[in-house]
Amino acid sequence: MNKMRVGIVATTCAAVLFASAPIVAQTKKTVIGLGQPNVEHPYRVGGISRAKDWAAKNPNVELVIVDGRRNSAVQLAGLEDLLVRGVDVLVIAPNDSSALAGIAATAKAKKVPIVVFDRRLNVPTTDFAAFIGSDNVAMGRVAGEYLAKAVGGKGTIIQLEGTQGASATIDRKKGFEEVMKNYPDIRIVNYVGEYRMAEAVKAMEDGVVAHPNVAAVYSHNDTMGLAANKVLTERGKKDVPVIGMDGAKEGCDGIRDGKLTGSVYYPTMFPEALETAMKVVRGESVPKETMLDTPLITKDNWAKFCQ
């Protein structure tokens, strides 16, 4: 897996965690404002690491990274600050697809293009230059088909949902439940873990108490999958399959260590999102939507994706 390289960074306001030196009008560099919904989650850490690696190889680029701190208002304020400072392009993954929609009009007024990645932004397609992502509905289907076979088409499956309102959560749930409609003897029970360990542990504890004969767990990310494994292990339930999503370092480590049965791989979208942003700035034609592959990682193909 890629290791994070340390960049030279400084804070500028509550919403900006990493930033380069003050933006100067005379600079010839292209300034990219990168807005993440949070920067501490392993999936985001991996993406930031890849983004910094790419920036280090492109000295004509100045990369400014904004931390939304899992708060849509904070993320919106940070992105607006970038526009005031004068970035050339915004590359963003919205914390909430609707709550961040306002940034599109603000950026458009300042003639700053937006490249959206990972999560959708609920605005007309004319309000952003490109979207880089993966088919979260298809990812849910992949997990659903695997678990349906794993439980023999019957039993109770706990679904640990991510942040409510996030497009990834909506779509990963949709795809999974589409598959489960074909298995009338499978019962799905839903709990919200917010993509975080502590919240998922609590949700899973509630789930296991209410459904002691749980047959499997479908988690909208690997962090919550590991939380589910923790609770199951503590209760002596060692043979319950757990499928997570993202396939970043924690997912790969979880599969290697037997804590996750599998993880549907979700690309960090880097450097693709940044390369697209540069094309947009140069006035080149880019696809309105680019979808990256999302295979299921298990012990059988672990080395292909995790080494």
Helices and strands as residue ranges (DSSP letters): E 30-36, H 42-56, E 61-67, H 72-85, E 89-92, H 102-109, E 114-117, G 125-127, E 130-134, H 136-150, E 155-161, H 167-180, E 186-192, H 197-210, E 214-219, H 222-234, E 242-246, H 249-256, E 262-265, H 272-281, E 289-292, E 296-297, H 302-306
